[in-house]
């Protein structure tokens, strides 16, 4: 497992771009990595959990941030 999480900033992008970028990033990073996604599209609160179910991954830990949300995803 990596010590530092990988950060993916999708702030300012709208559906379906955040999901597409997450899917691409998950393909690029090593297994057992932790991905922190920063986003502000309210649709992501639904779309990202659905993506993770489809990919067979654990649910994301979601926290509200100053501007939007942070999704912690275990690859």
C-alpha positions as CSV (number, residue, x, y, z in Angstrom):
1,X,0.0,0.0,0.0
2,X,1.2,3.5,-0.7
3,X,2.0,5.8,2.2
4,X,0.5,8.9,0.6
5,X,-2.9,9.0,-1.0
6,X,-3.2,9.9,-4.7
7,X,-5.1,13.2,-5.2
8,X,-7.6,13.6,-8.0
9,X,-9.1,17.1,-8.2
10,X,-12.3,17.2,-10.2
11,X,-13.5,20.5,-8.8
12,X,-15.5,22.5,-11.3
13,X,-16.4,19.6,-13.5
14,X,-19.8,18.1,-13.9
15,X,-21.3,14.7,-14.7
16,X,-20.1,12.6,-16.3
17,X,-16.5,14.0,-16.2
18,X,-15.8,13.2,-12.5
19,X,-16.8,9.5,-12.9
20,X,-14.8,9.2,-16.1
21,X,-11.7,10.7,-14.6
22,X,-12.0,8.5,-11.5
23,X,-12.3,5.4,-13.7
24,X,-9.2,6.4,-15.7
25,X,-7.2,7.1,-12.5
26,X,-8.2,3.8,-10.9
27,X,-6.8,2.0,-14.0
28,X,-3.5,3.9,-13.7
29,X,-2.7,3.5,-10.0
30,X,-1.4,0.4,-8.3
31,X,-3.7,-2.0,-6.5
32,X,-4.1,-1.2,-2.8
33,X,-3.7,2.5,-3.4
34,X,-5.8,5.1,-1.8
35,X,-7.4,7.8,-4.0
36,X,-8.7,11.1,-2.6
37,X,-11.1,12.7,-5.0
38,X,-12.0,16.4,-4.5
39,X,-15.2,17.4,-6.2
40,X,-18.1,19.8,-6.0
41,X,-20.7,18.3,-8.3
42,X,-23.7,17.3,-6.2
43,X,-24.5,14.5,-8.6
44,X,-21.2,12.9,-7.6
45,X,-22.7,12.0,-4.2
46,X,-24.8,9.5,-6.1
47,X,-22.6,8.7,-9.2
48,X,-19.3,7.9,-7.4
49,X,-20.9,5.3,-5.0
50,X,-22.6,3.7,-8.0
51,X,-19.4,3.5,-9.9
52,X,-17.6,1.8,-7.0
53,X,-20.3,-0.8,-6.7
54,X,-20.0,-1.5,-10.4
55,X,-16.2,-1.9,-10.1
56,X,-16.6,-4.1,-7.0
57,X,-14.7,-1.7,-4.7
58,X,-15.5,-0.8,-1.1
59,X,-17.8,2.2,-0.6
60,X,-16.0,5.6,-0.5
61,X,-15.6,7.5,2.7
62,X,-17.3,10.8,2.0
63,X,-16.6,14.0,3.9
64,X,-17.9,17.4,3.4
65,X,-15.2,20.0,2.7
66,X,-15.1,23.7,2.5
67,X,-15.8,23.5,-1.3
68,X,-17.7,20.3,-2.0
69,X,-16.7,16.8,-0.9
70,X,-13.8,14.5,-0.5
71,X,-14.2,10.9,-1.5
72,X,-11.7,8.4,-0.1
73,X,-11.5,5.4,-2.4
74,X,-9.5,2.2,-1.7
75,X,-8.4,0.6,-5.0
